[in-house]
Amino acid sequence: MDVNNCFDGIIGVKGCHNTQNAVLWVNDIEGMSNELMDKIADGDQETFFDVFKKCRTNAINQLKHDIKDVLLRATKRVKLNETIYKSEKARILRPIESNEFSETKIGILFTTADSKYIIGTFNSISLYPLVTTNCIAKLIDYETNEVIYESTEEIALEANKINSIPINTSIDSDNHRAIILVLERQISDPEFNLAKLSCNRFKKTKCKSCDPCESFDGYGKSTVSTIPHELIGLDQNNEFAIYPFVTNELTDISEFTAIENFVCVDVDIICSIEEFICQNASELGYAVTNKIAANILGEKMAGFRINNMAKGNLEYTKDLKDELNKTYRKVLELSVPNLPLDDVSMCWECDNKVGVYHESIV
């Protein structure tokens, strides 16, 4: 994700053919002009729009740090840019506990609630075949049937060893409520004959009185009603679930057959600062515009022409830069703590530190 793109249509530069219509214009900030950015730019290597883009990137990088700082000062314990759930490597349980599946598709259904700041990073899917067969790996959006990822060639599964098939794809959970990670074989290929694996799917949390999970018992209400609770790995707030299945068709979840732990997924659930910024880009736009302008003035002061700058002009530029930075910070302190946080409690902690540990479902 390029978080800079989230401000397209919100922040722009007037008179620049590279930007679309915007709500906020850097040119409207005192002391800003295309002529100024043009003077800062190296004519051979850089245009005034390149100066704008560089200053915007630096502003957003600073914003990532400052948002966390503002929230902490407002006594909001943040987990942004942290992995809140990380699956552990699968291990073989007992090869004698095996099953042969006539179905052509085997995989994991991953569901999320309205966790709009959550990103699921799928690293790999693992299984232990007892016979050699072939398959194709796919990552599919259940609601739209969009194929998000597909292996470039058929995968040969080796018998009598754990096969970990790399996926390396990140999913924005706000846009993808149910994701199917599937290994699909041709009918003519040998059936999936698999041994059981041990893989951690549950995360239990020792809840304090200030948490919304006092009565959490390791299970919960799934976002897909047809999934039996005993086969779901849920987080403390029921924000995401993992459901292993076999099926012949991917069009109807009710047709999926639960298979317990014959297949494991390596997935990281991350509270993304980039998602937080993108989801709230409109509210953050004015602060970022001021920060971009301050950065442009910083570029002006650091440029080779500083020796030719009149003393009065230099002092004015420094004072204006300081004022723009103060406005940026003030707007953040007023706006960020008032952004909607309650509906995404996965990414926040209360004042009493929550202790988290993993437990295998075996």
Secondary structure, 3 states (H helix, E strand, C coil): CCHHHHHCCCEECCCCCCCCCCCEEHHHCCCCCHHHHHHHCCCCCCCHHHHHHHHHHHHHHHHHHHHHHHHHHCCCEECCCEEEEECCCCEECCCCCEEEECCCEEEEEEEECCCCCEEEEEEEEEEEECCCEEEEEEEEECCCCCEEEECCCCEEECCCCCEEEEEEEEEECCCCCEEEEEEECCCCCCCEEEECEECCCEEEEECCCCCCCCCCCCCCCCCCCCCCHHHCEECCCCCEEEEEEEECCCCCHHHCEECCCCCEEEEEEEECHHHHHHHCHHHHHHHHHHHHHHHHHHHHHHCHHHHHCCHHHHHHHHHHHHHHHHHHHHHHHHHHHHCCCHHHHHHEECCCCCEEEEECCC
